[in-house]
Amino acid sequence: MTASPPLDTARRPPPIKAVPVRHPGRWLAVAVLAVLAAMLVNTILTNDGFRWPVVGEYLFSGPVLNGLRNTLVLTVLSMAIGIVGGIGLAVMRLSPNPVLSSVSAVYIWLFRGTPLIAQLLFWNFLAALYPRLALGIPFGPEFISFDTNQLINQFAACLLGLGLNEAAYMAEIVRGGLQSVDDGQTEAAGALGMSRSQTLRRIVLPQAMRVIIPPTGNETISMLKTTSLVVVIGYFELLTSVQRIYSTNFQTIPLLIVAAAWYLALTSLLSIGQGFVERHYGRGTSRGPTGPRLFARAPEQGTATG
């Protein structure tokens, strides 16, 4: 038995030395951002125009907190009206009944096609068009009537303007969520003897919530800031409260910082809550509650040098 000849070491390829890919652009961007951040912090801390003592004085003042409370009430009630109305309009829009579908389409077209400020003004001055509102038989006797100015005060006008406008947008969000559920789910539910309402409540809506929740959270955050538009009809909310204060003491920038701080704090809390809700309805999906990471860090690659 003869031993195998030794390998020719001279013919072996040299070992590969992996060199990590350089990213000079990233470090340059980091350096530029660091300089800009330092400049921003410096100007915030050294510019006397911000008047931070004035900001601290009014941050928790009574008028500001009253305006904040009214803002929260408007946000919650308007979104409740918008969500309930949006679900109803979406169901009507998808109905095989052409009358219901057409009514929903016209509503969405009207309220999405006109400015929200114009709608707020319309509801506030509805008494100029209908001095009294009545309930009764059409073209017949009236059972009860109300003075329009007393029935639709500033608060009611705010709710009608914000809530009915939001319902038009929520209708399209809900409709998109309902249509994302495969038709086979509805057919299977019908084969099991479930009615349309049962199918909607037990099969379609629970699956559509994963699609509906993210834009609904965005609409809620947007509604929190959109409530500031009620200033056009004189209702007292957060931005109105700081405007009234700086119109008397002329501390415009500090008071605007107060309003911005409260808006940022509330939107941050809503964003955290939205994340928990998305995670709850995203359970059992392969993509998770937030979908794929578009900007996930890619694995390091190297270049081979001989």
C-alpha positions as CSV (number, residue, x, y, z in Angstrom):
1,M,0.0,0.0,0.0
2,T,1.5,3.3,-1.1
3,A,0.9,6.6,0.6
4,S,-0.8,9.3,-1.3
5,P,1.4,12.0,-2.7
6,P,1.5,15.2,-0.7
7,L,-0.6,18.1,-2.0
8,D,1.2,20.7,-4.0
9,T,1.1,23.6,-1.6
10,A,2.3,26.0,-4.3
11,R,-1.0,25.6,-6.1
12,R,-3.2,26.4,-3.2
13,P,-5.1,29.7,-3.5
14,P,-4.2,32.3,-0.9
15,P,-6.6,32.6,2.1
16,I,-9.5,35.1,1.5
17,K,-9.3,38.1,3.7
18,A,-12.8,39.7,4.1
19,V,-12.8,43.5,4.3
20,P,-16.0,45.0,5.7
21,V,-17.7,47.4,3.4
22,R,-17.0,51.0,4.3
23,H,-19.9,53.4,4.8
24,P,-18.4,56.9,4.7
25,G,-21.7,58.5,3.8
26,R,-23.3,57.2,7.0
27,W,-20.7,58.6,9.2
28,L,-20.8,61.9,7.4
29,A,-24.5,62.1,7.9
30,V,-24.1,61.3,11.6
31,A,-21.6,64.1,11.9
32,V,-23.8,66.6,10.2
33,L,-26.8,65.6,12.3
34,A,-24.8,65.8,15.5
35,V,-23.6,69.4,14.6
36,L,-27.2,70.4,13.8
37,A,-28.5,68.9,17.0
38,A,-25.9,70.7,19.1
39,M,-26.8,74.0,17.4
40,L,-30.5,73.4,18.0
41,V,-30.0,72.6,21.7
42,N,-27.7,75.6,22.1
43,T,-30.2,78.0,20.6
44,I,-33.0,76.6,22.7
45,L,-31.1,77.0,25.9
46,T,-29.5,80.4,25.1
47,N,-32.2,82.3,23.2
48,D,-34.0,84.5,25.7
49,G,-36.9,84.8,23.2
50,F,-38.2,81.4,24.3
51,R,-38.9,82.7,27.8
52,W,-38.9,79.3,29.5
53,P,-40.0,80.7,32.9
54,V,-43.2,82.0,31.2
55,V,-43.7,78.6,29.7
56,G,-43.4,76.9,33.1
57,E,-45.8,79.5,34.6
58,Y,-48.6,78.8,32.2
59,L,-48.1,75.1,31.4
60,F,-50.4,74.0,34.2
61,S,-52.5,77.2,34.6
62,G,-56.2,77.0,35.0
63,P,-57.3,78.4,31.6
64,V,-54.8,76.1,29.7
65,L,-56.0,73.0,31.6
66,N,-59.7,74.0,30.9
67,G,-58.9,74.3,27.2
68,L,-57.1,71.0,27.3
69,R,-60.0,69.3,28.9
70,N,-62.4,70.6,26.2
71,T,-59.9,69.5,23.5
72,L,-59.9,65.9,24.9
73,V,-63.7,65.9,25.2
74,L,-64.1,67.0,21.6
75,T,-61.6,64.5,20.4
76,V,-63.2,61.5,22.2
77,L,-66.8,62.3,21.3
78,S,-66.0,63.4,17.7
79,M,-64.1,60.2,17.1
80,A,-66.9,58.1,18.6
81,I,-69.3,59.7,16.2
82,G,-66.9,59.3,13.3
83,I,-66.2,55.6,14.0
84,V,-69.9,54.6,14.5
85,G,-71.0,56.6,11.5
86,G,-68.1,55.3,9.4
87,I,-69.0,51.7,10.1
88,G,-72.6,52.4,9.2
89,L,-71.6,54.2,6.0
90,A,-69.1,51.5,5.0
91,V,-71.7,48.8,5.4
92,M,-74.2,50.9,3.3
93,R,-71.5,51.5,0.7
94,L,-70.9,47.8,0.3
95,S,-74.6,46.9,0.4
96,P,-76.1,45.3,-2.7
97,N,-79.0,47.7,-2.3
98,P,-78.3,50.5,-4.8
99,V,-80.3,53.1,-2.7
100,L,-78.2,52.5,0.4
101,S,-75.0,52.4,-1.6
102,S,-75.8,55.7,-3.4
103,V,-76.8,57.5,-0.2
104,S,-73.5,56.5,1.4
105,A,-71.5,57.5,-1.7
106,V,-73.2,61.0,-1.8
107,Y,-72.5,61.5,1.9
108,I,-68.9,60.7,1.6
109,W,-68.6,62.8,-1.5
110,L,-70.2,65.8,0.2
111,F,-68.4,65.8,3.5
112,R,-65.0,64.9,2.1
113,G,-65.3,67.5,-0.7
114,T,-66.0,70.5,1.4
115,P,-63.7,72.2,3.9
116,L,-64.1,71.3,7.5
117,I,-64.1,75.0,8.5
118,A,-67.0,75.6,6.2
119,Q,-68.9,72.7,7.8
120,L,-68.3,74.1,11.3
121,L,-69.5,77.5,10.3
122,F,-72.6,75.9,8.6
123,W,-73.6,74.0,11.7
124,N,-73.0,77.1,13.9
125,F,-75.2,79.3,11.8
126,L,-77.9,76.7,10.9
127,A,-80.5,78.8,12.7
128,A,-80.2,81.3,9.8
129,L,-81.5,78.6,7.5
130,Y,-83.9,76.8,9.9
131,P,-84.9,78.9,12.9
132,R,-86.7,76.0,14.4
133,L,-86.3,72.2,14.2
134,A,-89.3,70.0,14.6
135,L,-90.2,66.3,14.8
136,G,-93.5,65.1,13.4
137,I,-95.2,63.5,10.5
138,P,-93.9,64.7,7.1
139,F,-96.2,67.3,5.6
140,G,-98.4,66.8,8.7
141,P,-98.6,67.9,12.4
142,E,-95.5,68.5,14.5
143,F,-95.1,66.7,17.8
144,I,-92.2,68.7,19.2
145,S,-90.1,71.6,18.1
146,F,-86.9,73.3,19.2
147,D,-85.3,76.6,18.8
148,T,-82.2,75.9,16.6
149,N,-79.9,78.3,18.5
150,Q,-80.7,76.6,21.8
151,L,-80.5,73.0,20.4
152,I,-77.3,73.5,18.4
153,N,-75.0,75.6,20.6
154,Q,-71.3,76.0,20.0
155,F,-70.4,72.6,21.6
156,A,-73.1,70.8,19.5
157,A,-71.9,72.6,16.3
158,C,-68.3,71.4,17.1
159,L,-69.4,67.8,17.5
160,L,-71.6,67.8,14.4
161,G,-68.8,69.4,12.3
162,L,-66.0,67.3,13.5
163,G,-67.9,64.0,13.9
164,L,-69.8,64.0,10.7
165,N,-66.8,65.0,8.7
166,E,-64.7,62.3,10.4
167,A,-67.4,59.7,9.6
168,A,-66.8,60.2,5.9
169,Y,-63.1,59.4,6.2
170,M,-63.7,56.5,8.6
171,A,-66.2,55.1,6.1
172,E,-63.4,54.7,3.5
173,I,-61.0,53.2,6.1
174,V,-63.6,50.7,7.3
175,R,-64.6,49.8,3.7
176,G,-60.9,49.1,2.8
177,G,-60.6,46.9,5.9
178,L,-63.8,45.0,5.1
179,Q,-62.7,44.4,1.5
180,S,-59.4,43.1,2.6
181,V,-61.1,40.0,4.0
182,D,-61.3,37.2,1.5
183,D,-64.7,36.6,0.0
184,G,-64.3,32.9,0.9
185,Q,-64.7,33.8,4.6
186,T,-68.2,35.2,3.9
187,E,-69.2,32.3,1.7
188,A,-68.1,29.8,4.3
189,A,-70.1,31.7,7.0
190,G,-73.1,31.7,4.8
191,A,-72.7,28.0,4.2
192,L,-72.8,27.5,8.0
193,G,-76.1,29.3,8.2
194,M,-74.9,32.6,9.6
195,S,-76.8,35.7,8.7
196,R,-75.1,38.8,7.1
197,S,-75.0,40.6,10.4
198,Q,-73.6,37.7,12.2
199,T,-71.0,37.2,9.5
200,L,-70.0,40.9,9.7
201,R,-69.8,40.9,13.5
202,R,-68.1,37.5,14.1
203,I,-66.1,36.8,10.9
204,V,-65.4,39.9,8.8
205,L,-64.9,42.7,11.4
206,P,-62.4,40.8,13.7
207,Q,-60.2,40.1,10.7
208,A,-60.6,43.6,9.2
209,M,-59.5,45.3,12.4
210,R,-55.8,44.5,11.6
211,V,-56.2,46.8,8.6
212,I,-58.6,49.3,10.2
213,I,-56.7,50.0,13.4
214,P,-53.5,51.8,12.1
215,P,-55.3,54.5,10.0
216,T,-57.9,54.9,12.7
217,G,-55.1,55.6,15.2
218,N,-53.7,58.2,12.7
219,E,-57.2,59.7,12.4
220,T,-57.5,60.0,16.2
221,I,-54.1,61.8,16.4
222,S,-55.2,64.1,13.6
223,M,-58.5,64.8,15.3
224,L,-56.7,65.9,18.5
225,K,-55.0,68.6,16.5
226,T,-58.0,69.3,14.2
227,T,-60.1,70.4,17.2
228,S,-58.1,73.6,17.1
229,L,-60.2,74.6,14.0
230,V,-63.2,75.2,16.3
231,V,-61.7,78.6,17.0
232,V,-63.5,79.9,14.0
233,I,-66.8,79.6,15.9
234,G,-65.4,80.8,19.2
235,Y,-65.4,77.6,21.2
236,F,-62.9,77.4,24.0
237,E,-60.3,74.7,23.6
238,L,-56.5,74.5,24.1
239,L,-55.3,76.7,21.3
240,T,-58.1,79.2,21.9
241,S,-57.1,79.4,25.6
242,V,-53.5,80.3,24.8
243,Q,-54.5,82.8,22.2
244,R,-56.7,84.6,24.7
245,I,-53.8,84.7,27.2
246,Y,-51.1,86.0,24.8
247,S,-53.6,88.5,23.4
248,T,-53.4,90.2,26.8
249,N,-49.8,89.7,27.9
250,F,-48.2,89.6,24.4
251,Q,-46.1,86.5,25.3
252,T,-46.9,84.9,22.0
253,I,-44.0,82.4,21.6
254,P,-44.0,81.1,25.1
255,L,-47.8,80.4,25.0
256,L,-47.6,78.7,21.7
257,I,-44.8,76.5,23.1
258,V,-47.2,75.6,25.9
259,A,-49.9,74.5,23.4
260,A,-47.3,72.6,21.4
261,A,-46.0,70.8,24.5
262,W,-49.4,69.6,25.4
263,Y,-50.2,68.5,21.8
264,L,-46.9,66.6,21.7
265,A,-47.5,64.9,25.0
266,L,-51.0,63.8,24.1
267,T,-50.1,62.6,20.6
268,S,-47.2,60.6,22.1
269,L,-49.6,58.8,24.5
270,L,-52.0,58.1,21.7
271,S,-49.2,56.7,19.6
272,I,-48.2,54.3,22.4
273,G,-51.8,53.2,22.8
274,Q,-52.1,52.7,19.1
275,G,-49.0,50.4,19.2
276,F,-50.6,48.2,21.9
277,V,-53.9,47.9,20.0
278,E,-52.1,47.1,16.7
279,R,-50.1,44.4,18.5
280,H,-53.2,42.9,20.0
281,Y,-55.0,42.7,16.6
282,G,-51.8,41.7,14.8
283,R,-51.4,38.5,16.8
284,G,-51.2,35.3,14.8
285,T,-50.0,37.0,11.6
286,S,-46.6,36.3,10.1
287,R,-45.9,39.9,9.4
288,G,-46.6,41.1,13.0
289,P,-48.6,44.1,14.0
290,T,-46.4,46.6,12.2
291,G,-45.5,44.8,9.0
292,P,-42.1,44.2,7.6
293,R,-39.3,46.5,8.5
294,L,-38.5,48.5,5.4
295,F,-35.3,50.0,6.7
296,A,-34.0,47.0,8.7
297,R,-30.2,46.8,8.9
298,A,-28.8,44.6,6.3
299,P,-26.2,42.0,7.2
300,E,-22.6,43.2,6.8
301,Q,-21.1,42.1,3.5
302,G,-17.5,42.0,2.6
303,T,-15.3,42.2,-0.4
304,A,-12.9,39.4,-1.0
305,T,-9.3,40.3,-1.7
306,G,-6.7,38.0,-2.8
